[in-house]
Structures are given as structure tokens and as C-alpha cells.
Amino acid sequence: MGDSRSSMEGLKRNSRKITNIGEASEILHWDQEVMMPEKGVEARQQQLSVLSGLEHEMIVSDELKQILHDIDPSKLEREDKSNYREIKRRHERAKKVDQELVEKISSKSSTTVDKWKKARKEEDFEIVQNELEELIELKREYANQIDPNEEPYKVLFKDYEPYIEFETMQNTMKVLKENLTSIFESIDDQDAESVPNVFEKNVSEEKQLELNNEILEDLGYDLERGRLDVSEHPFTLGNQFDARITTRFDESDLSKSIFPTIHEFGHALYQLGLPQEYYGLPIGSARDLSIHESQSRLWENHVARSKPFWTHMHSKLSCMEDFEGVKTEELWRSANRINKNNLIRVEADEISYHLHIYLRYEIERKLINGEIEVEDLPGLWNDKMEQYLGVRPETDSEGVLQDIHWYQGSIGYFTTYSLGTVIAAQIFSEAETEIEGLNEKIEVGEFEKLKEWLHDKIHSKGCLYKTEELVEQATGDKITAEYFIDYIENKYSQLYDL
């Protein structure tokens, strides 16, 4: 062992360099989705490939290997122990993968996303099929290089959620599918149709953008460290100094921009709440995707689909053309209505949403494990939509092309939405206990106490703790779907007399 103190400084220098290369790649991804000219993809794929290769080269370098060897983690303070743990985990995983493969995956992801956009627009899966086949083969090889003796899907899941046991995820998905299928089926078609959607009004994109910016200002989104743009698929990207969000608009339904915007706000708030003094280090970085999704789903569902929130929002909407006379109760019911004909995940209610996720989980697991092939996806997707949700897509854009994830190479990602949702319910339940009059505060547009509480319990912690430790420290309980199931049963009993 060398001098742990000087070696730790070396570890931090390496971490900051690796982080900033990754951040540069993210900005190029943002530009590709938001601003890049259509024919810029040829250069962009090379740029991203070079950066991903350089990042991988640094993570697996002999220099970093030696630094990690020279550190005695037992002699480190808590923060540095966490930094060491996270960097060593990344190093150990990345060193198993050839740099050439990393560069190929990055380049292929960029071209596949570009083809996906065209395929989605033209409603034709075949446009992107060949690119996706090549990308899936690369991801299978990636999983094989990391652990040839493990199921490929389990290997890829760890890219997104390294500190939640695979069995915990499986059990959570099973509990959600069983309970939510039962609730979903108990709401008959007539009851579902009895709740009209008052958001279905013709509102121009310009007016929707104005309203969304007003909502973000209300919630406290710092536009000196962020911005709102439009993209094909809403997303958030950034850090504690610059966290950008995107949304999309449907001029026939105002809610289709409001909820994605608030969802992405939750992601951005988390990023902006990370400790600035630790930028570039794991303890200054977000915990993995389930925690990230818990923050977005908390704001989208527990805040923005609550009756107190629509009491607050009522005055903003009632002064808009076509919304005069609309009541708070109608807004709340519309925000939570069951639409049994809905085909789109991001537009789904809180119950059927997880059946959409389960469908993707089943398919992507079979796909990456080689039990099905890319050419099987459209038909299998449509069959499972009919099986789980009772609807069948008429076009590929309503079906297998609706999400960007697989075309980015993100296999193993989808279940983090459901894990994040159950964690969000658990966290919000604790917030209601600890913040006096939380719902009354939301009703009058006071969000500061909730933001402060989340910052203290989650955002400020970065990667100081592993995922399950972080949840248990914040809520006093291990990760469980019980809070979410209780929340759903209580809410939808009011809406549909279950």
C-alpha cells in the first residue's frame, strides 16, 4: 500500500476528468435531441464514439488501477470511502469490456436513434430494424464480456441499478403486476368513461409553453441553471450547475405537456440539489436510476396529480380561454382518469403505467437473452398490449417505436421506473409525516418545505450511501411496494368507488 492520502487525491483527480468527459458526451446527446441539424449525425456518432472510448480508457487505466491498489479504504473517512467504493466498482466492471466494443456501441446508438426518429415519424419499424439488430448484438457481447456465466439481462440491469438486488426488482414487478392488474380490471369500461378529460382543449404550443414555464417558476426551477426545450421524447440531462429539461406538446390535450414537464422538473431538481463542492466525485453525483425516477415520479404523481395541486392550479387555468368554469374537482379527476384505450406509456394513469413497464421488462429480457429476435418485436409487443391492457396498437409508432430506450441501447432500464415509483410513494409518505400541513402548503403553491426536506434526505447525499441504505435512512423502512399499493387503493377508491 502507498500513501493513502496522496493516492486519494489522485483518485479524485481521475474522477473529475472521467466525469467531465461523460458530461461533455451528455451535452452532445442533448444537442442531438434538441438542436442538431438533421444531417449532423455522421459527425456526431464519431464525436460520441471518441469521447466514450476516452472515458472508458481512463476508467480502466493502469494509473487508476495502481491508485486503487495503493489506497487502504479502512483508513478513509466516510465520504472518501464512498468515493473509493463507487470508483472501484466502475473500474472493476469497465475493465472487463474491450474499448473497441464501447466505441462501437456509442457510435451504433447514435445512428440507431437517428433511424428510430425516422421510423417513428413514418410509422414503420423496418426502417430501424437492421440498426437495432446490430445494436442488440453489440449489447449481448457487452454483457458476455462482463460475465459470460450470468444471464445477460441481469448483467445489464446492474448498469442502471447496481445496489438493488435483482430479486428485489423481480419481486416488486410481480407484486405490482398482480395487484394493479386486479385493480385495473375492477374498473369497468363504463366507469372509466364516466370521467371526462377536461384537458382536451385546443391550446396552441405557444400558450402551453407559457403555462409550462409558469408552472416551473412556481415549483422553483432555477432557470439560471436550467432551461426548457422540446424533444421527441422528454428527458433531463445535467449536473448541479446546469440541469436541462425537455417536454413535448399536443395541441389537443394540455395534460400531455404538463405532466412530462413536471416529471422532468423532479429529475432536474435532484441534479441541481447535489453538493456543488463535490462536483466530479461520486458523492457529488446522483444515486442510480431508481432514486432518480423516485424524484420525478414523486413530483409528477404525488404532487401534480393531487387534489391540493389542482386547487392551486385552478386559478391559472380558469383564466385561460376554454377553461373558464372548469372546476377543481374536474381537473383532479381528469389528471387521474383511467383511459382503457390508451396505448402510450408516458400518457398512462398510475395503475396501467406499470403494466406498460411489465410488458417492456418481459420483452427486453427475452430479447437480450436471445429467446426472441428483433424481427419479433412488433408482433410480440402488440400481442402483449392486448393481453395486459386490452388494446392493440394499429401502428408501430403506437407500439414498439413509442420509446427511445432500446434504440439508445438502454436494455434493463425500464424496471427502474417502477422501482422509482414505489420508492417515491415510500418517500412521500414519510414527508407527509414529517412536514406539518404538507398538503395545505401544496394547495397554496408553497413547495419550499418539500424541496428542503427532499434536499436534506436525498439530494444532498449524492452517492454517499448505497440505494437501499439511502431509502432506509430517509424513510425508516426497506424498499417495499406496500406504500404505493396503499396509495393507489386509497386514491382510486375515491375516484371509482372500488
Sequence and secondary structure as in RCSB ss.txt:
>XXXX:A:sequence
MGDSRSSMEGLKRNSRKITNIGEASEILHWDQEVMMPEKGVEARQQQLSVLSGLEHEMIVSDELKQILHDIDPSK
LEREDKSNYREIKRRHERAKKVDQELVEKISSKSSTTVDKWKKARKEEDFEIVQNELEELIELKREYANQIDPNE
EPYKVLFKDYEPYIEFETMQNTMKVLKENLTSIFESIDDQDAESVPNVFEKNVSEEKQLELNNEILEDLGYDLER
GRLDVSEHPFTLGNQFDARITTRFDESDLSKSIFPTIHEFGHALYQLGLPQEYYGLPIGSARDLSIHESQSRLWE
NHVARSKPFWTHMHSKLSCMEDFEGVKTEELWRSANRINKNNLIRVEADEISYHLHIYLRYEIERKLINGEIEVE
DLPGLWNDKMEQYLGVRPETDSEGVLQDIHWYQGSIGYFTTYSLGTVIAAQIFSEAETEIEGLNEKIEVGEFEKL
KEWLHDKIHSKGCLYKTEELVEQATGDKITAEYFIDYIENKYSQLYDL
>XXXX:A:secstr
   HHHHHHHHHHHHHHHHHHHHHHHHHHHHHHHT  GGGHHHHHHHHHHHHHHHHHHHT HHHHHHHHH  GGG
S HHHHHHHHHHHHHHHHHTTS HHHHHHHHHHHHHHHHHHHHHHHHT THHHHHHHHHHHHHHHHHHHHH TTS
 HHHHHHHHH TTS HHHHHHHHHHHHHHHHHHHHHS HHHHHTS  TT S   HHHHHHHHHHHHHHHT  TTS
  EEE SS  EEE SS EEEEE   TT THHHHHHHHHHHHHHHHHHTS GGGTTSGGGS   HHHHHHHHHIII
IIITTSHHHHHHHHHHHHTSTT TT  HHHHHHHHT   TT   GGG  TTTHHHHHHHHHHHHHHHHTTSS GG
GHHHHHHHHHHHHHS   SSTTTTTTS SGGGGT TT THHHHHHHHHHHHHHHHHHHHSTTHHHHHHTT  HHH
HHHHHHHTGGGTTSS HHHHHHHHHSS   SHHHHHHHHHHHHHHH  
